[in-house]
Amino acid sequence: MRLKSFHAKSMSEAMRQVRDTLGEDAIIVSSKEEKSGWVKITAAVEQMNAAAEQEDSFDAETNIEIITEVLLKHRVPAETSDRILSAAITLPAKDPHKMLAAALEKTFSFTEISFKKPLVLVGPPGAGKTLMTAKLAARLALDGKTKPTVITTDIARAGGVEQLSAFLDILEIPLLQAENAKELKVLLAKAKPHAPVVIDTGGLNPFDPQEMKFLAKLLHTGEMQSALVLPAGIDAEESAEMALTFEILGVKMLIPTRLDFVRRLGGILSAAERANLSFTEASHTPQVVDGILTLVPDVLADLLIPRSQKKR
């Protein structure tokens, strides 16, 4: 199957280019009106020689159309959609959910948090870092292994320490506090060997150089791994720009939150794709115990395609 994008001053002109180049059998994969006023259309065509392949071609076209509708509904930016659809169009004609899951696996990276290094949760204010810290601590504690060391640098925000302490008291896990990188280094040195460490940080404005400088010092306290906690449902371009600022500091993973009540996931897809962040865990419920969803391609596809669309 051949995939090609066309730019024109109007939709009718773009469609004419599609027909002239790919023929009447071309499938419109995506369309977008750009800020300049021009129109961008991505279309595909498959050259079929054997009659036996026609049914598979129909299934593939239908599945691509369903996936295109899904990505448009979730407000996925055109560049990210093109990558997903380009991957999907090369795959066997399975049902749309399996095709999308396979395309997501080709487009994005997915990883597990190993806790071999201290994990630092970073992100903008109100993203859900404190709740995710509690959820991770609960899961580690209930696994029956060594209880985690939990540290917070979010000591300036009113109620920040009290909120996390309330969660951890139930688990009989003490909450350690560090005001700066120097104090954090001391606490890390005192942590039990081989015990998992989870570090909650205060919400920072990713576009404030001074606040990001403070975070950079924290992240360079020792050998760590870091994850961006980002709420789903916000503007895709804003999400991508925020993710890029954290990626500059060495953040490698993305933990989406608020998956339980948002209906547009274009922001988290854009953030992961633009900043090359790996999907890992996610928050899909306000509950602390069993409150973590592990994001793998099949699960992400479940979040993107409603059940009603899978049955089409």
Backbone as CSV, one residue per row, in Angstrom:
resi,resn,N_x,N_y,N_z,CA_x,CA_y,CA_z,C_x,C_y,C_z
1,MET,0.842,-1.194,0.000,0.000,0.000,0.000,0.880,1.248,0.000
2,ARG,0.529,2.217,-0.810,1.308,3.442,-0.964,0.638,4.580,-0.201
3,LEU,1.412,5.311,0.589,0.904,6.411,1.402,1.567,7.707,0.941
4,LYS,0.755,8.755,0.726,1.327,10.004,0.226,0.518,11.187,0.756
5,SER,1.210,12.303,1.069,0.558,13.512,1.557,0.530,14.571,0.456
6,PHE,-0.530,15.382,0.456,-0.720,16.421,-0.551,-1.040,17.743,0.136
7,HIS,-0.478,18.843,-0.366,-0.746,20.181,0.149,-1.366,21.019,-0.971
8,ALA,-2.405,21.778,-0.603,-3.045,22.638,-1.600,-3.742,23.801,-0.887
9,LYS,-4.132,24.812,-1.691,-4.772,25.992,-1.120,-6.225,25.744,-0.748
10,SER,-6.827,24.672,-1.287,-8.222,24.365,-0.982,-8.413,22.852,-0.938
11,MET,-9.517,22.421,-0.327,-9.810,20.993,-0.243,-10.042,20.406,-1.625
12,SER,-10.746,21.136,-2.479,-11.024,20.624,-3.822,-9.739,20.441,-4.627
13,GLU,-8.794,21.370,-4.477,-7.520,21.247,-5.178,-6.719,20.068,-4.647
14,ALA,-6.743,19.871,-3.328,-6.024,18.739,-2.730,-6.619,17.423,-3.200
15,MET,-7.959,17.341,-3.270,-8.616,16.118,-3.741,-8.285,15.850,-5.206
16,ARG,-8.178,16.913,-5.992,-7.801,16.728,-7.398,-6.410,16.129,-7.504
17,GLN,-5.476,16.615,-6.656,-4.122,16.057,-6.648,-4.130,14.574,-6.258
18,VAL,-4.982,14.237,-5.279,-5.078,12.839,-4.846,-5.534,11.963,-6.004
19,ARG,-6.610,12.377,-6.686,-7.132,11.578,-7.804,-6.135,11.472,-8.943
20,ASP,-5.469,12.589,-9.268,-4.515,12.574,-10.374,-3.312,11.688,-10.071
21,THR,-2.891,11.661,-8.818,-1.675,10.921,-8.467,-1.949,9.452,-8.116
22,LEU,-2.992,9.231,-7.339,-3.244,7.877,-6.823,-4.453,7.195,-7.451
23,GLY,-5.267,7.954,-8.160,-6.428,7.353,-8.809,-7.684,7.422,-7.968
24,GLU,-8.779,6.944,-8.575,-10.085,7.022,-7.920,-10.204,6.094,-6.714
25,ASP,-9.332,5.078,-6.601,-9.432,4.114,-5.506,-8.670,4.555,-4.254
26,ALA,-8.112,5.757,-4.287,-7.336,6.228,-3.130,-8.228,6.392,-1.899
27,ILE,-7.655,6.062,-0.728,-8.353,6.190,0.551,-7.830,7.435,1.244
28,ILE,-8.734,8.276,1.724,-8.328,9.451,2.494,-8.038,9.002,3.921
29,VAL,-6.781,9.096,4.310,-6.364,8.655,5.637,-6.554,9.758,6.674
30,SER,-6.187,10.985,6.334,-6.383,12.109,7.253,-6.406,13.403,6.457
31,SER,-7.044,14.407,7.046,-7.075,15.727,6.418,-6.986,16.780,7.503
32,LYS,-6.350,17.901,7.174,-6.150,18.956,8.170,-5.988,20.295,7.478
33,GLU,-6.653,21.311,8.067,-6.447,22.673,7.592,-5.355,23.311,8.444
34,GLU,-4.257,23.699,7.827,-3.117,24.229,8.549,-3.309,25.712,8.871
35,LYS,-2.463,26.233,9.770,-2.585,27.623,10.196,-2.429,28.590,9.032
36,SER,-1.682,28.168,8.045,-1.462,29.028,6.871,-2.706,29.143,5.994
37,GLY,-3.705,28.276,6.250,-4.891,28.264,5.417,-4.868,27.172,4.366
38,TRP,-3.700,26.582,4.141,-3.579,25.484,3.197,-4.170,24.217,3.802
39,VAL,-4.463,23.262,2.954,-5.041,21.988,3.382,-4.027,20.872,3.147
40,LYS,-3.923,19.982,4.129,-3.057,18.812,3.985,-3.917,17.560,4.017
41,ILE,-3.795,16.719,2.998,-4.507,15.439,2.947,-3.482,14.313,2.819
42,THR,-3.641,13.293,3.639,-2.845,12.083,3.510,-3.741,11.000,2.955
43,ALA,-3.319,10.396,1.843,-4.124,9.373,1.179,-3.282,8.138,0.927
44,ALA,-3.968,7.023,0.692,-3.274,5.753,0.460,-3.965,4.999,-0.663
45,VAL,-3.211,4.193,-1.352,-3.767,3.335,-2.393,-2.976,2.040,-2.426
46,GLU,-3.667,0.961,-2.694,-3.004,-0.341,-2.781,-3.291,-0.935,-4.146
47,GLN,-2.231,-1.389,-4.810,-2.380,-2.014,-6.119,-2.730,-3.483,-5.927
48,MET,-3.924,-3.870,-6.342,-4.380,-5.248,-6.155,-4.400,-5.960,-7.512
49,ASN,-3.754,-7.077,-7.566,-3.709,-7.847,-8.806,-4.554,-9.110,-8.730
50,ALA,-4.660,-9.677,-7.548,-5.400,-10.924,-7.393,-6.783,-10.633,-6.812
51,ALA,-7.809,-11.254,-7.427,-9.179,-11.038,-6.953,-9.351,-11.531,-5.529
52,ALA,-8.577,-12.536,-5.147,-8.698,-13.113,-3.807,-8.299,-12.130,-2.719
53,GLU,-7.534,-11.072,-3.123,-7.057,-10.112,-2.123,-8.046,-8.979,-1.884
54,GLN,-9.149,-8.945,-2.669,-10.066,-7.822,-2.587,-10.749,-7.734,-1.230
55,GLU,-11.125,-8.876,-0.651,-11.803,-8.857,0.641,-10.880,-8.338,1.728
56,ASP,-9.612,-8.792,1.717,-8.646,-8.298,2.685,-8.438,-6.801,2.522
57,SER,-8.438,-6.338,1.262,-8.257,-4.917,1.002,-9.407,-4.109,1.592
58,PHE,-10.623,-4.647,1.426,-11.787,-3.958,1.988,-11.683,-3.870,3.506
59,ASP,-11.282,-4.964,4.153,-11.142,-4.962,5.603,-10.087,-3.945,6.029
60,ALA,-8.968,-3.915,5.324,-7.900,-2.985,5.673,-8.375,-1.546,5.537
61,GLU,-9.092,-1.259,4.453,-9.594,0.097,4.240,-10.566,0.492,5.349
62,THR,-11.461,-0.433,5.702,-12.440,-0.153,6.755,-11.744,0.092,8.085
63,ASN,-10.761,-0.750,8.397,-10.044,-0.598,9.655,-9.286,0.723,9.713
64,ILE,-8.636,1.083,8.608,-7.917,2.349,8.560,-8.867,3.525,8.758
65,GLU,-10.044,3.441,8.148,-11.033,4.505,8.306,-11.471,4.622,9.772
66,ILE,-11.673,3.477,10.429,-12.067,3.490,11.842,-10.967,4.108,12.689
67,ILE,-9.721,3.697,12.444,-8.595,4.226,13.217,-8.443,5.723,12.970
68,THR,-8.635,6.149,11.721,-8.557,7.576,11.403,-9.607,8.364,12.176
69,GLU,-10.822,7.841,12.221,-11.900,8.494,12.978,-11.542,8.583,14.457
70,VAL,-10.965,7.510,14.978,-10.591,7.483,16.400,-9.545,8.551,16.695
71,LEU,-8.526,8.647,15.863,-7.462,9.623,16.085,-7.981,11.053,15.960
72,LEU,-8.895,11.273,15.033,-9.501,12.594,14.900,-10.328,12.932,16.136
73,LYS,-11.074,11.951,16.637,-11.897,12.175,17.823,-11.039,12.548,19.028
74,HIS,-9.886,11.909,19.145,-9.004,12.165,20.283,-8.118,13.389,20.064
75,ARG,-8.338,14.112,18.978,-7.590,15.330,18.677,-6.085,15.074,18.603
76,VAL,-5.725,13.955,17.994,-4.310,13.641,17.819,-3.752,14.521,16.709
77,PRO,-2.655,15.236,16.931,-2.095,16.111,15.888,-1.768,15.340,14.616
78,ALA,-1.794,16.057,13.499,-1.614,15.418,12.193,-0.300,14.662,12.091
79,GLU,0.792,15.237,12.613,2.098,14.582,12.503,2.114,13.242,13.238
80,THR,1.516,13.223,14.435,1.466,11.983,15.204,0.527,10.976,14.549
81,SER,-0.615,11.465,14.064,-1.556,10.587,13.362,-0.918,9.951,12.141
82,ASP,-0.163,10.748,11.389,0.495,10.218,10.194,1.427,9.070,10.534
83,ARG,2.159,9.202,11.642,3.073,8.128,12.049,2.312,6.863,12.417
84,ILE,1.222,7.025,13.151,0.429,5.863,13.559,-0.203,5.193,12.345
85,LEU,-0.787,5.991,11.462,-1.453,5.446,10.280,-0.466,4.835,9.297
86,SER,0.713,5.433,9.200,1.748,4.864,8.329,2.170,3.489,8.816
87,ALA,2.198,3.313,10.138,2.520,1.998,10.705,1.360,1.036,10.506
88,ALA,0.132,1.511,10.718,-1.041,0.645,10.607,-1.248,0.128,9.194
89,ILE,-0.969,0.976,8.216,-1.268,0.634,6.836,-0.374,-0.483,6.291
90,THR,0.724,-0.751,6.971,1.636,-1.820,6.537,1.324,-3.145,7.222
91,LEU,0.321,-3.153,8.117,0.031,-4.340,8.910,-1.061,-5.191,8.274
92,PRO,-1.135,-6.483,8.635,-2.213,-7.340,8.121,-3.578,-6.794,8.505
93,ALA,-4.581,-7.132,7.700,-5.931,-6.608,7.918,-6.626,-7.371,9.037
94,LYS,-6.275,-7.042,10.276,-6.955,-7.635,11.417,-8.128,-6.734,11.786
95,ASP,-8.728,-6.954,12.954,-9.769,-6.025,13.384,-9.100,-4.709,13.771
96,PRO,-9.848,-3.605,13.820,-9.230,-2.287,14.036,-8.494,-2.171,15.360
97,HIS,-8.983,-2.848,16.406,-8.306,-2.764,17.704,-6.917,-3.388,17.629
98,LYS,-6.816,-4.580,17.047,-5.514,-5.247,16.936,-4.588,-4.473,16.005
99,MET,-5.148,-3.919,14.947,-4.329,-3.137,14.022,-3.795,-1.890,14.710
100,LEU,-4.655,-1.226,15.483,-4.214,-0.026,16.195,-3.173,-0.372,17.250
101,ALA,-3.389,-1.455,18.004,-2.421,-1.853,19.032,-1.057,-2.138,18.419
102,ALA,-1.052,-2.826,17.282,0.212,-3.126,16.606,0.871,-1.851,16.087
103,ALA,0.057,-0.918,15.597,0.605,0.351,15.096,1.175,1.185,16.246
104,LEU,0.504,1.172,17.391,1.011,1.903,18.559,2.339,1.322,19.018
105,GLU,2.455,0.000,18.954,3.709,-0.647,19.360,4.857,-0.246,18.451
106,LYS,4.551,-0.034,17.174,5.584,0.387,16.232,5.918,1.871,16.370
107,THR,4.945,2.663,16.801,5.108,4.116,16.837,5.735,4.610,18.130
108,PHE,5.343,3.991,19.266,5.781,4.459,20.579,6.636,3.399,21.270
109,SER,7.291,3.818,22.341,8.028,2.862,23.168,7.284,2.664,24.481
110,PHE,7.385,1.473,25.026,6.722,1.099,26.267,7.751,0.434,27.173
111,THR,7.729,0.773,28.454,8.723,0.226,29.371,8.125,0.014,30.749
112,GLU,8.786,-0.795,31.567,8.377,-1.012,32.947,9.328,-0.266,33.873
113,ILE,8.793,0.200,34.999,9.641,0.832,36.011,10.286,-0.275,36.835
114,SER,11.600,-0.333,36.820,12.304,-1.422,37.506,12.618,-1.115,38.962
115,PHE,12.708,0.158,39.324,13.076,0.606,40.671,14.489,0.180,41.071
116,LYS,15.309,-0.146,40.074,16.723,-0.389,40.379,17.434,0.922,40.720
117,LYS,16.836,2.010,40.266,17.327,3.345,40.604,16.168,4.118,41.242
118,PRO,16.467,5.127,42.046,15.394,5.966,42.591,14.558,6.565,41.464
119,LEU,13.247,6.574,41.654,12.332,7.127,40.669,11.865,8.492,41.129
120,VAL,12.050,9.495,40.273,11.616,10.854,40.560,10.410,11.178,39.684
121,LEU,9.326,11.613,40.320,8.136,12.020,39.583,8.142,13.534,39.431
122,VAL,8.063,14.014,38.186,8.110,15.442,37.909,6.903,15.818,37.067
123,GLY,6.619,17.123,37.018,5.513,17.558,36.185,4.966,18.894,36.613
124,PRO,3.976,19.390,35.871,3.382,20.695,36.186,2.501,20.613,37.427
125,PRO,2.108,21.731,37.990,1.224,21.725,39.163,-0.108,21.042,38.858
126,GLY,-0.596,20.269,39.828,-1.895,19.631,39.683,-1.926,18.421,38.783
127,ALA,-0.773,17.902,38.411,-0.737,16.764,37.491,-1.087,15.444,38.159
128,GLY,-0.944,15.367,39.492,-1.240,14.118,40.189,-0.009,13.368,40.649
129,LYS,1.099,14.076,40.818,2.348,13.423,41.238,2.244,12.821,42.643
130,THR,1.641,13.575,43.566,1.547,13.099,44.944,0.693,11.844,45.037
131,LEU,-0.430,11.838,44.354,-1.287,10.653,44.355,-0.591,9.474,43.695
132,MET,0.127,9.716,42.604,0.854,8.628,41.949,1.970,8.105,42.839
133,THR,2.622,8.993,43.588,3.640,8.554,44.544,3.029,7.596,45.552
134,ALA,1.861,7.955,46.079,1.173,7.094,47.049,0.784,5.757,46.416
135,LYS,0.332,5.786,45.189,-0.073,4.552,44.515,1.116,3.625,44.306
136,LEU,2.230,4.183,43.861,3.429,3.364,43.656,3.929,2.801,44.972
137,ALA,3.914,3.623,46.037,4.346,3.150,47.354,3.447,2.025,47.846
138,ALA,2.147,2.160,47.630,1.204,1.123,48.052,1.449,-0.178,47.305
139,ARG,1.660,-0.083,46.014,1.900,-1.303,45.246,3.184,-1.988,45.690
140,LEU,4.224,-1.214,45.918,5.495,-1.793,46.368,5.357,-2.416,47.752
141,ALA,4.650,-1.735,48.644,4.490,-2.251,50.004,3.655,-3.525,50.026
142,LEU,2.605,-3.575,49.213,1.711,-4.725,49.207,2.274,-5.908,48.434
143,ASP,3.347,-5.683,47.686,4.006,-6.791,46.991,4.684,-7.737,47.967
144,GLY,4.829,-7.288,49.221,5.428,-8.145,50.239,6.931,-8.097,50.281
145,LYS,7.524,-7.239,49.499,8.972,-7.109,49.496,9.374,-5.971,50.438
146,THR,10.581,-5.483,50.298,11.049,-4.402,51.154,10.202,-3.154,50.945
147,LYS,9.794,-2.526,52.045,9.005,-1.309,51.929,9.836,-0.211,51.267
148,PRO,9.187,0.599,50.455,9.932,1.641,49.745,10.313,2.801,50.654
149,THR,11.332,3.499,50.251,11.663,4.789,50.852,10.951,5.860,50.049
150,VAL,10.175,6.684,50.721,9.415,7.728,50.031,9.909,9.092,50.505
151,ILE,10.267,9.922,49.545,10.793,11.264,49.830,9.956,12.287,49.078
152,THR,9.721,13.430,49.697,9.055,14.515,48.999,9.890,15.788,49.063
153,THR,9.922,16.499,47.962,10.520,17.837,47.935,9.423,18.884,47.826
154,ASP,8.164,18.419,47.872,7.001,19.299,47.739,6.587,19.816,49.120
155,ILE,7.472,20.561,49.754,7.207,20.988,51.130,6.712,22.434,51.215
156,ALA,6.737,23.155,50.112,6.280,24.544,50.129,4.777,24.646,49.911
157,ARG,4.211,23.702,49.183,2.777,23.758,48.877,1.960,23.445,50.121
158,ALA,0.965,24.234,50.363,0.098,24.034,51.525,-0.619,22.693,51.430
159,GLY,-0.422,21.858,52.438,-1.093,20.563,52.470,-0.402,19.457,51.712
160,GLY,0.679,19.766,51.001,1.351,18.752,50.201,1.907,17.618,51.032
161,VAL,2.639,17.960,52.100,3.234,16.944,52.965,2.146,16.182,53.704
162,GLU,1.134,16.893,54.190,0.060,16.259,54.963,-0.719,15.257,54.109
163,GLN,-0.954,15.607,52.865,-1.699,14.714,51.978,-0.969,13.403,51.766
164,LEU,0.318,13.484,51.465,1.084,12.267,51.224,1.285,11.486,52.516
165,SER,1.506,12.180,53.620,1.681,11.509,54.910,0.444,10.702,55.277
166,ALA,-0.729,11.251,54.991,-1.970,10.550,55.320,-2.071,9.226,54.577
167,PHE,-1.650,9.220,53.325,-1.649,7.970,52.552,-0.647,6.968,53.126
168,LEU,0.551,7.461,53.422,1.638,6.573,53.829,1.468,6.052,55.253
169,ASP,0.805,6.810,56.115,0.595,6.359,57.492,-0.161,5.035,57.531
170,ILE,-1.112,4.885,56.630,-1.891,3.637,56.560,-0.984,2.460,56.226
171,LEU,0.030,2.720,55.427,0.966,1.666,55.010,2.145,1.536,55.967
172,GLU,2.163,2.396,56.983,3.263,2.420,57.962,4.605,2.691,57.274
173,ILE,4.560,3.649,56.343,5.768,4.077,55.630,6.044,5.525,56.016
174,PRO,7.200,5.824,56.572,7.507,7.209,56.935,7.746,8.064,55.690
175,LEU,7.414,9.331,55.789,7.660,10.260,54.693,8.847,11.136,55.035
176,LEU,9.870,11.067,54.196,11.066,11.881,54.386,10.939,13.156,53.555
177,GLN,11.523,14.246,54.053,11.390,15.540,53.383,12.761,16.119,53.042
178,ALA,12.851,16.683,51.850,14.078,17.343,51.404,13.707,18.661,50.758
179,GLU,14.322,19.721,51.224,13.991,21.050,50.708,14.766,21.375,49.442
180,ASN,15.915,20.744,49.254,16.756,21.067,48.107,17.585,19.848,47.715
181,ALA,18.420,20.017,46.698,19.229,18.912,46.192,20.209,18.390,47.241
182,LYS,20.758,19.275,48.042,21.719,18.865,49.068,21.066,17.944,50.092
183,GLU,19.867,18.323,50.568,19.167,17.487,51.539,18.709,16.173,50.912
184,LEU,18.332,16.217,49.651,17.927,14.994,48.957,19.086,14.015,48.867
185,LYS,20.262,14.526,48.576,21.446,13.670,48.483,21.724,12.965,49.802
186,VAL,21.546,13.657,50.910,21.766,13.069,52.231,20.773,11.934,52.481
187,LEU,19.508,12.163,52.149,18.484,11.140,52.373,18.713,9.910,51.490
188,LEU,19.131,10.140,50.261,19.396,9.015,49.369,20.561,8.168,49.876
189,ALA,21.537,8.826,50.469,22.693,8.100,51.007,22.291,7.218,52.187
190,LYS,21.235,7.627,52.909,20.780,6.870,54.079,19.761,5.781,53.736
191,ALA,19.276,5.773,52.504,18.262,4.795,52.113,18.817,3.373,52.169
192,LYS,17.947,2.421,52.482,18.374,1.031,52.563,18.866,0.546,51.205
193,PRO,19.963,-0.193,51.182,20.460,-0.731,49.905,19.418,-1.635,49.246
194,HIS,19.255,-1.480,47.963,18.349,-2.301,47.149,16.870,-2.058,47.432
195,ALA,16.541,-1.143,48.328,15.139,-0.808,48.573,14.668,0.196,47.520
196,PRO,13.446,0.037,47.007,12.950,1.008,46.025,12.775,2.371,46.650
197,VAL,13.037,3.406,45.866,12.911,4.786,46.327,12.002,5.536,45.364
198,VAL,10.987,6.208,45.915,10.079,7.032,45.114,10.161,8.462,45.636
199,ILE,10.380,9.406,44.734,10.549,10.807,45.116,9.472,11.659,44.468
200,ASP,8.674,12.312,45.301,7.647,13.247,44.832,8.246,14.646,44.794
201,THR,7.970,15.381,43.745,8.476,16.751,43.637,7.315,17.730,43.516
202,GLY,7.584,18.976,43.826,6.556,20.002,43.703,6.269,20.320,42.246
203,GLY,5.050,20.784,41.989,4.691,21.160,40.631,5.501,22.356,40.162
204,LEU,6.033,22.255,38.953,6.892,23.310,38.416,6.360,23.807,37.084
205,ASN,6.558,25.090,36.844,6.219,25.671,35.551,7.324,25.294,34.562
206,PRO,7.013,24.459,33.567,8.061,24.008,32.642,8.652,25.119,31.788
207,PHE,8.002,26.297,31.769,8.482,27.405,30.951,9.171,28.487,31.788
208,ASP,9.398,28.180,33.069,10.110,29.099,33.957,11.541,28.590,34.126
209,PRO,12.528,29.294,33.581,13.923,28.815,33.644,14.419,28.565,35.058
210,GLN,14.029,29.406,36.012,14.508,29.244,37.377,13.936,27.984,38.023
211,GLU,12.677,27.726,37.797,12.069,26.528,38.369,12.652,25.264,37.738
212,MET,12.910,25.302,36.455,13.498,24.134,35.799,14.961,23.950,36.201
213,LYS,15.631,25.026,36.512,17.003,24.937,37.010,17.026,24.234,38.363
214,PHE,16.041,24.560,39.222,15.925,23.894,40.517,15.704,22.391,40.319
215,LEU,14.829,22.034,39.374,14.565,20.619,39.101,15.804,19.929,38.555
216,ALA,16.537,20.606,37.695,17.751,20.018,37.135,18.737,19.630,38.236
217,LYS,18.848,20.472,39.261,19.736,20.159,40.384,19.266,18.925,41.128
218,LEU,17.963,18.802,41.316,17.425,17.615,41.989,17.737,16.344,41.193
219,LEU,17.535,16.428,39.884,17.724,15.243,39.040,19.186,14.835,38.916
220,HIS,20.091,15.757,39.215,21.520,15.447,39.143,22.111,15.160,40.520
221,THR,21.235,14.925,41.495,21.711,14.593,42.838,22.426,13.248,42.858
222,GLY,21.956,12.335,42.057,22.555,11.001,41.985,22.057,10.296,40.741
223,GLU,22.342,9.014,40.655,21.903,8.231,39.502,20.433,7.879,39.690
224,MET,19.579,8.448,38.884,18.136,8.296,39.046,17.460,7.997,37.713
225,GLN,16.191,7.643,37.812,15.316,7.592,36.653,14.154,8.547,36.927
226,SER,13.631,9.155,35.901,12.590,10.152,36.108,11.438,9.936,35.142
227,ALA,10.249,10.311,35.607,9.044,10.160,34.795,8.225,11.431,34.870
228,LEU,7.719,11.855,33.735,6.851,13.016,33.659,5.422,12.578,33.942
229,VAL,4.824,13.142,34.977,3.416,12.895,35.291,2.614,14.000,34.610
230,LEU,1.774,13.605,33.662,1.081,14.591,32.823,-0.400,14.247,32.744
231,PRO,-1.275,15.191,33.056,-2.712,14.898,32.968,-3.172,14.782,31.530
232,ALA,-3.999,13.779,31.273,-4.588,13.634,29.944,-5.697,14.664,29.779
233,GLY,-6.063,14.906,28.543,-7.188,15.780,28.264,-6.843,17.225,27.993
234,ILE,-5.568,17.604,28.122,-5.212,18.986,27.837,-4.744,19.115,26.384
235,ASP,-4.611,20.331,25.930,-4.259,20.611,24.535,-3.007,19.847,24.105
236,ALA,-3.071,19.268,22.913,-1.977,18.431,22.428,-0.673,19.199,22.263
237,GLU,-0.762,20.407,21.730,0.453,21.184,21.523,1.066,21.612,22.842
238,GLU,0.218,22.010,23.807,0.709,22.367,25.138,1.390,21.160,25.785
239,SER,0.764,19.995,25.663,1.332,18.779,26.244,2.699,18.485,25.650
240,ALA,2.805,18.603,24.324,4.069,18.321,23.654,5.156,19.296,24.075
241,GLU,4.808,20.570,24.165,5.813,21.574,24.539,6.289,21.376,25.981
242,MET,5.346,21.034,26.877,5.751,20.747,28.252,6.660,19.527,28.301
243,ALA,6.292,18.484,27.577,7.090,17.257,27.579,8.502,17.516,27.068
244,LEU,8.627,18.353,26.059,9.941,18.650,25.497,10.846,19.352,26.500
245,THR,10.280,20.231,27.341,11.110,20.920,28.334,11.624,19.952,29.390
246,PHE,10.804,18.981,29.761,11.253,17.989,30.744,12.221,16.986,30.107
247,GLU,12.004,16.694,28.835,12.901,15.761,28.134,14.316,16.312,28.066
248,ILE,14.446,17.630,27.960,15.771,18.255,27.922,16.556,17.955,29.192
249,LEU,15.838,17.795,30.308,16.490,17.509,31.589,16.769,16.019,31.784
250,GLY,16.448,15.219,30.791,16.759,13.796,30.874,15.599,12.903,31.251
251,VAL,14.390,13.456,31.311,13.214,12.635,31.627,12.944,11.685,30.462
252,LYS,12.704,10.407,30.777,12.573,9.393,29.735,11.206,8.725,29.677
253,MET,10.418,8.831,30.758,9.152,8.102,30.825,7.978,9.051,30.998
254,LEU,6.794,8.575,30.615,5.570,9.360,30.724,4.527,8.572,31.507
255,ILE,3.965,9.215,32.545,2.892,8.620,33.336,1.653,9.500,33.174
256,PRO,0.705,9.101,32.333,-0.524,9.890,32.182,-1.438,9.713,33.400
257,THR,-2.178,10.756,33.745,-3.143,10.699,34.828,-4.510,11.162,34.321
258,ARG,-5.529,10.996,35.178,-6.909,11.404,34.877,-7.533,10.615,33.734
259,LEU,-7.060,9.404,33.506,-7.627,8.603,32.427,-9.039,8.144,32.737
260,ASP,-9.475,8.307,33.988,-10.800,7.838,34.370,-11.919,8.776,33.920
261,PHE,-11.619,10.034,33.608,-12.726,10.915,33.239,-12.467,11.792,32.022
262,VAL,-11.351,11.613,31.332,-11.141,12.384,30.097,-11.542,11.545,28.890
263,ARG,-11.855,12.208,27.813,-12.284,11.516,26.592,-11.415,11.875,25.385
264,ARG,-10.389,12.659,25.591,-9.498,13.042,24.503,-8.067,12.761,24.924
265,LEU,-7.401,11.830,24.256,-6.054,11.418,24.649,-4.983,11.893,23.672
266,GLY,-5.347,12.805,22.789,-4.365,13.310,21.829,-3.174,13.968,22.500
267,GLY,-3.389,14.597,23.652,-2.304,15.278,24.351,-1.197,14.347,24.792
268,ILE,-1.570,13.202,25.372,-0.519,12.302,25.855,0.186,11.601,24.698
269,LEU,-0.531,11.338,23.610,0.120,10.740,22.439,1.110,11.724,21.826
270,SER,0.694,12.975,21.748,1.573,14.006,21.191,2.803,14.194,22.063
271,ALA,2.612,14.221,23.387,3.742,14.402,24.311,4.744,13.271,24.181
272,ALA,4.254,12.031,24.135,5.148,10.880,24.034,5.898,10.860,22.709
273,GLU,5.190,11.191,21.634,5.813,11.137,20.308,6.823,12.256,20.102
274,ARG,6.454,13.478,20.488,7.328,14.626,20.244,8.572,14.597,21.133
275,ALA,8.422,14.165,22.386,9.544,14.171,23.326,10.213,12.808,23.449
276,ASN,9.753,11.840,22.652,10.344,10.497,22.663,10.332,9.891,24.070
277,LEU,9.182,9.981,24.737,9.034,9.425,26.071,8.376,8.055,25.997
278,SER,8.758,7.171,26.894,8.196,5.821,26.930,6.966,5.783,27.828
279,PHE,5.900,5.170,27.345,4.742,4.929,28.192,5.091,3.874,29.236
280,THR,4.596,4.048,30.438,4.851,3.074,31.495,3.573,2.877,32.298
281,GLU,3.470,3.437,33.487,2.259,3.320,34.290,1.319,4.479,33.984
282,ALA,0.075,4.378,34.486,-0.904,5.450,34.317,-1.866,5.416,35.493
283,SER,-2.522,6.542,35.726,-3.525,6.638,36.787,-4.906,6.683,36.154
284,HIS,-5.779,5.752,36.548,-7.114,5.673,35.954,-8.216,5.613,37.006
285,THR,-7.862,5.920,38.262,-8.827,5.898,39.358,-8.256,6.713,40.513
286,PRO,-9.107,7.331,41.335,-8.596,8.053,42.503,-8.170,7.131,43.639
287,GLN,-8.468,5.850,43.537,-8.096,4.902,44.585,-6.585,4.716,44.629
288,VAL,-6.065,4.584,45.856,-4.622,4.396,46.020,-4.237,2.945,45.791
289,VAL,-4.927,2.030,46.446,-4.641,0.603,46.278,-5.231,0.120,44.952
290,ASP,-4.443,-0.606,44.188,-4.842,-1.077,42.857,-5.252,0.092,41.962
291,GLY,-4.560,1.206,42.098,-4.931,2.392,41.347,-4.043,2.690,40.163
292,ILE,-3.251,1.693,39.748,-2.301,1.921,38.655,-2.642,1.038,37.466
293,LEU,-2.615,1.620,36.304,-2.827,0.896,35.057,-1.502,0.841,34.305
294,THR,-1.062,-0.350,33.958,0.173,-0.492,33.190,-0.143,-0.320,31.711
295,LEU,0.477,0.661,31.110,0.206,0.953,29.704,1.078,0.102,28.786
296,VAL,0.434,-0.792,28.074,1.054,-1.568,26.998,0.235,-1.269,25.748
297,PRO,0.702,-1.624,24.560,-0.027,-1.255,23.345,-1.496,-1.661,23.338
298,ASP,-1.800,-2.870,23.814,-3.181,-3.342,23.788,-4.066,-2.519,24.725
299,VAL,-3.525,-2.159,25.892,-4.285,-1.349,26.853,-4.507,0.060,26.304
300,LEU,-3.486,0.630,25.695,-3.625,1.968,25.118,-4.652,1.963,23.994
301,ALA,-4.658,0.891,23.198,-5.659,0.774,22.143,-7.062,0.690,22.735
302,ASP,-7.203,-0.009,23.872,-8.495,-0.083,24.564,-8.991,1.300,24.966
303,LEU,-8.077,2.144,25.401,-8.451,3.490,25.827,-8.855,4.365,24.639
304,LEU,-8.297,4.089,23.482,-8.546,4.923,22.311,-9.795,4.525,21.537
305,ILE,-10.069,3.211,21.458,-11.210,2.737,20.678,-12.333,2.301,21.608
306,PRO,-13.464,3.000,21.610,-14.620,2.565,22.408,-15.117,1.216,21.938
307,ARG,-15.773,0.492,22.804,-16.256,-0.852,22.476,-17.210,-0.826,21.290
308,SER,-18.009,0.199,21.190,-18.982,0.264,20.102,-18.287,0.307,18.739
309,GLN,-17.101,0.965,18.709,-16.385,1.063,17.435,-15.679,-0.244,17.104
310,LYS,-15.293,-1.032,18.138,-14.635,-2.307,17.870,-15.586,-3.259,17.138
311,LYS,-16.896,-3.104,17.364,-17.868,-4.032,16.804,-18.304,-3.650,15.403
312,ARG,-17.833,-2.535,14.900,-18.247,-2.088,13.580,-17.770,-3.041,12.500
